[in-house]
Amino acid sequence: MSKLTLVSHHLCPYVQRAAIALLEKGVPFERINIDLANKPDWFLQISPLGKVPLLRIEEEDGSEAVLFESSVICEYLEETQPGVTLHPKHPLTRARHRGWMEFGSSVLSDLWGYETAQDADPLEAKRKALIAKFATLEGVLTDGPYFAGNDFSLVDAVFAPVFRYFDLFDTLGDSGIFEGLERVARWRKALSERASVRAAVGADYPQRLMEFLEKHNSILLRQAAAA
């Protein structure tokens, strides 16, 4: 049996996707967190893009391979690991799911701008972009509880880390981003209660995210302090 090691960072939402997939599959794995501000040499030698996640695969014959990019890692796990299926079987539905996974990455791009904004104008621009994207999702969701109804999928693994950010952001003030989006709200709640989603980060995740906002002089924090 292959030994799997997930090279990780405490906050990275892309790492969380891979961790959720591994946990859903029930695959044993080791997790190593690195400091992205001080990347170790061994990591730079095996990461072509200098980013996490990486999945190190050590075979029984002593050979080793390294996969990079969360979508590639998740697809590999789906193709090679037994247990629950996280992709639809029908080719067209599976392709649509892959498209929504990419949509999730675009949401994360806007979310990065939202959380690191230092002034009101860029914050508002990203807030409106996020509202528009979640409104689009509201239109494609069913009654849930998950993206594809009763079946948890890789699309859910992509969006669970997105919603996790707002567990902290909501304590800083009401962004209005999810206002009127009942299906999105139900989806968010269902994902937050999933065991794999909870286990994808450490107990210190909220503290680390707060420190990240402080480091980037986020206007979210300054607005909360002024309120």
N, C-alpha and C positions, 0 to 999 in steps of 0.2 A: 504494500500500500504506500502511495506517495506521501511524503511529509510536506505539508503546506505551511508556509510562513507568510503572513500578511505584514508588509512593511507599511507603517502607518504614521499618522499624526493625530493628536488628540481631538482637533477640531474639524479636520477635513471632511466635508460632506461626501466627497467622492470615495474616500476610504469607507465611509459608513455604508455605501451601497454594497461594496464587496463583502463587508462584515455581515450585513443583513442576509445576503445571499448564502454565505457560508453557514450562518446560524440556521436559516430556514432549511437548508439541505442536511443539517445535522452532521456536517463534516468537521472532524477535529482539525484545529489549526492553532499555530502560535502567532502571537501578535507582537510586533516590535515597533514602538513609537520612536520617531527621530525628531530632532529639532530642525525645522526647515530654515531657521535663521543661521544655523551652524551645521550644515549638512556634512556628515562623516564621509571620509574618502571612500570607504567600501560601498556606500550608497551611490555616490556619484559614478563609481565604476560600473554599476549595474543598471542605473536608471538613465536611459537615453535622453529624457527630457528634464531630468533633475526634479521630478515630481513624484508624489505618492497618489494612489497606492501602487505598490509592487506586489506581485505574488511570486514567491520563490517556491519552486516545485523540485523536491529532491526525490529522485527515484530510488528504488531498492538496489539497483545496480551501481549506485554512486553517482550517476549523472545528475545534472541540475539544469533547470531552465528558469528564466525569469520573464514574467508577463508584466506589461505596463498598460496603463489606461483602464479605468474602472469598467467601461462597457465591454472591453475585450476580456477582462477577468471574469465578469459575470456571465458572458456568453460561454467561456471555457468551462466554468463550473456547471452551467446548464447542460452542456454537451457531454461532460465526462463523469459527473457525480450522480449517484443514485438518489432516490428519495423523491421528495415533492418536486413537481414540475412548475417552473416559474415563468415559462413562456407558453402562450397558446399553441396548440398543435396545428391549427389551420394556417397555411403560409401567409394569406392576406392579413389575417388578424395579427399574426406574429409581426409582420412588417409594420402594421399600424402601431403596435406597441413600441417597436423600436423608434418610430417617429416621435412618439410621445415621450420617450426617454430623452431624445435630443431636445425636445421642448423643455423638459425639466432642466437640462443644462443651461438653456437660455434664461430660465427663471433664476438659476443660481448666479448667472452673470449680472442680472439686474440687482439681485439681492446683495452681491458684493458691493456694488455702487451705493446701495441704500445704507448698508451698515457702516461703510467707511466714509460716507459723505461728511464733510466738515462745515458745510454751509447749507442754508435753507433751500436754495434754488435747486441744486443737484439732488438733495434729499427728496424734494417734491416731485422732481422729474422721474426719479426711480420709483417713488411711491405710485405714481400714475401708471408707470409701465407694469408694475407688479399687479395693480388692480386689473388692468386690461388682460393680462395673462391668466389670472385666476378666474376672471369672468369667462374667458374662453373655455377653461376647464369645467366650469359650472355647466356649460352647454353640452359637454360630451359625457359627463358622469351620469351613471344610472342611480338607482336607489342604494347602491353599495352593498356591503360596507366598504368594499375596495374598488379600485379603478375598474376592474372587470367583473364587478358584482361580488359573488361569494369567494372567488379565487384570488388569493394573494399572488401578485406577479412582480416582475422586475420593475415595472412602472411604479409600483408602490414602494419598492426599495429605493427608487430614485427620489420620490417626493417626500418620503418620511424625514430625511435630513433637512429638507427645505422647511417643512412645518416646524421642526424642532427649534429653529432659530426664533420663531415667534413665541415660543413658550417663555423666552427671556424678554423679547421685545415688548410683549404685552404687559409686562410688569413696569415698563418705562413710560407707557402711555398708549392711548388708543389710536392706532394708525388709520383705522377705517378700511383697511385693505380687504377684509373679508366681509364687510357689511353687505347683507342681503344675499350672501352666497351660501345657501343652506346645504347644498350637496357637498360643497367643498368643506364646510364646517364639519359635517358628519364624517367625511373621509379623513380629515385631519384628526378627529377624535379617535376613530378606529385605529389609525396607524399609531397614535401615541400609546395605545393600550397593548400593542403587539409585543410579545416577549422579545422577538429578535430585534425590534426597533429599540427597545429599552436597553438591551444588552450591547448595542453597537457603539456606545460611548461610555466613558467612565463616569463615576459619581461626581467628579469635579468638573464636568463639562460646563455647567452654568458659570462657575467661577472663572474658568479659563476664557469663556466667551466674553464675560464682562471685562476681563483684563485686556482682551483683544480690542474691545471698543475703546477702552481708556488709552491704549497704545496708539490708536489711530485718531485720537481726539474726535471721536464720533459726535456729531451734533445730536444724535439720539440721546446720549448721556447728558449733554448740556441742556437740552430742552427739558429732560426729566428733572434735572436739578433745579431748573428755574420755575417749574410748575408748582 
